[in-house]
Amino acid sequence: MKTVRRRRLVAVKHHVVFGSLEAVNHVLAPLGWHINTAFVERINLTICHLTHKSATWAKICVKRAKLVKICVKFLVDIRFRLALSRALQKTALVLRRP
């Protein structure tokens, strides 16, 4: 409900009404009120935007976790191969010294 003084908007009172469209219209029509669809659409867009952001963020986190897992496997594999090659070199040196 909007309050106007001297052609200026002074106050806005929001009334939240739940139910089917017919029930809401039945309650609001005798008062001469109607549903502010712009307000409802804005809320819907805000909710859609936030859920999309959180879903995108979740996908990014999953991709990062997979990438970290791959990098760790790669680094462990490289360190293992280096350690193995060093050990083989040391044993080869030991075996060559008769």
C-alpha positions as CSV (number, residue, x, y, z in Angstrom):
1,M,0.0,0.0,0.0
2,K,1.5,3.3,-1.1
3,T,1.0,6.6,0.8
4,V,1.3,9.7,-1.4
5,R,1.5,13.3,-0.1
6,R,1.8,16.4,-2.4
7,R,2.3,14.1,-5.4
8,R,5.3,12.4,-3.7
9,L,5.6,8.8,-2.5
10,V,6.0,9.0,1.2
11,A,5.6,5.4,2.4
12,V,5.1,1.9,1.2
13,K,3.6,-0.8,3.3
14,H,4.0,-4.4,2.2
15,H,1.4,-7.0,2.8
16,V,2.4,-10.7,2.3
17,V,-0.4,-12.9,1.2
18,F,-0.2,-16.6,0.6
19,G,-2.5,-18.9,-1.3
20,S,-3.9,-19.5,-4.8
21,L,-4.5,-16.7,-7.2
22,E,-8.2,-16.9,-6.7
23,A,-8.0,-16.8,-2.9
24,V,-5.6,-13.8,-3.0
25,N,-7.8,-11.9,-5.5
26,H,-10.8,-12.7,-3.3
27,V,-9.1,-11.0,-0.3
28,L,-7.5,-8.1,-2.1
29,A,-10.4,-7.1,-4.5
30,P,-12.8,-5.6,-1.8
31,L,-9.9,-3.3,-0.6
32,G,-9.2,-2.2,-4.1
33,W,-5.7,-3.6,-4.0
34,H,-3.8,-5.7,-6.5
35,I,-0.6,-7.8,-6.6
36,N,2.5,-5.9,-7.4
37,T,3.8,-8.3,-10.1
38,A,7.0,-6.2,-10.6
39,F,7.9,-6.9,-7.0
40,V,7.2,-10.6,-7.3
41,E,9.2,-10.9,-10.5
42,R,12.1,-9.1,-8.9
43,I,12.1,-11.5,-6.0
44,N,12.0,-14.5,-8.5
45,L,14.9,-13.1,-10.5
46,T,16.9,-12.6,-7.3
47,I,16.3,-16.1,-6.2
48,C,17.1,-17.5,-9.6
49,H,20.3,-15.5,-9.8
50,L,21.5,-16.6,-6.4
51,T,20.7,-20.3,-7.0
52,H,22.6,-20.1,-10.4
53,K,25.6,-18.4,-8.7
54,S,25.7,-21.1,-6.0
55,A,25.4,-23.9,-8.5
56,T,28.2,-22.4,-10.6
57,W,30.3,-22.0,-7.5
58,A,29.8,-25.6,-6.6
59,K,30.8,-26.7,-10.1
60,I,34.0,-24.6,-9.9
61,C,34.8,-26.1,-6.5
62,V,34.3,-29.7,-7.9
63,K,36.5,-28.9,-10.9
64,R,39.2,-27.4,-8.6
65,A,39.1,-30.5,-6.4
66,K,39.5,-32.8,-9.4
67,L,42.4,-30.6,-10.7
68,V,44.1,-30.7,-7.3
69,K,43.7,-34.5,-7.2
70,I,45.3,-34.8,-10.6
71,C,48.1,-32.5,-9.7
72,V,48.9,-34.4,-6.5
73,K,48.9,-37.7,-8.4
74,F,51.2,-36.3,-11.0
75,L,53.6,-34.9,-8.4
76,V,53.6,-38.1,-6.4
77,D,54.3,-40.0,-9.5
78,I,57.2,-37.8,-10.5
79,R,58.7,-37.9,-7.0
80,F,58.3,-41.7,-6.9
81,R,60.0,-42.0,-10.4
82,L,62.9,-39.7,-9.3
83,A,63.4,-41.7,-6.1
84,L,63.3,-44.9,-8.0
85,S,65.8,-43.8,-10.6
86,R,68.1,-42.5,-7.9
87,A,67.9,-45.8,-6.0
88,L,68.6,-47.7,-9.2
89,Q,71.6,-45.5,-10.0
90,K,73.0,-46.0,-6.5
91,T,72.6,-49.8,-6.8
92,A,74.1,-49.8,-10.2
93,L,77.1,-47.9,-8.9
94,V,77.4,-50.3,-6.0
95,L,77.2,-53.3,-8.3
96,R,79.8,-51.9,-10.7
97,R,82.4,-51.6,-7.9
98,P,83.9,-55.0,-7.5
